[in-house]
Amino acid sequence: IFSITNDENPKYWTEGSYDTWLGEMAGARLIVERFANITDGTVVGIRAPYLRVGGNEQFDMMRDQFFLYDSSITAPLGRIPIWPYTLDFRMPHKCHGNAQNCPSRSHPIWEMPINELDRRDDPDFDETLTGCHLVSSCSNIYHKDQFRALLQHNFERHYSTNKAPLSLSFDPAWLLSNKGFDSVLDDWMADVLSTYTDVYFVTELQVIQWMQNPTGTQALRDFQEWKEKCLVKGQPFCSLPDPCPLTTRELPGETLRLHTCMPCPKNYPWIQDPTGDGFSF
């Protein structure tokens, strides 16, 4: 879940109250469950907009709302990447990144850290550069061969050290605006899978499930948590989503389209009214 408003004011997130984080994240999950009809309880993770971590207020809300993990805290580029960890104990790296408002108390939440990427064109000869948090934030990647080299070098950096999971986070608009990058990604993934018998592309939830029940590569064929596949079977819920034209008092003067296969609500779902029924959250 990535929030409802995606508010551009950085203090809105770093200094946000418990209720702010509740409305943004629990409300966003409710919208997804209601209007995308995802009702199996699998929406359990959070990423703060602009990676602006909300400190203890964010993680208190996550505990109360049964969110399992956060993926907003960056780990600085170093020789050894960081494995995911729980916030029951002190973070295993310094608080690094936007505004540095990391939690200061114990929380029963998993953190899926964003290990900074090494963005040098030639890691053997180039001067040291600061790492980038997301693939799409590596500002020196312009060409397809640079993109492929970025993926391969950082994969090898993780694989050859402690095999910490490599998080590949993309802004979809970045992939679309860089012509051919999606094909590079597809080809690279296929090449990795054909070259390495002990590498897997999994979700963050599946990483946690494996860490809670470590299983050797020979037995992973029978690892139940990784047997579940997101396979679409049967007919779609509807052939053409309804582009519901809606308004909300929270965004006066605007008519917004909500594309959904579910019945159109009375109002456009927003932070004070995520169900669109006109009731305050």
Order of alpha helices (4+ residues) and beta strands (2+ residues): alpha-alpha-alpha-beta-alpha-beta-beta-beta-beta-beta-alpha-alpha-alpha-alpha-beta-beta
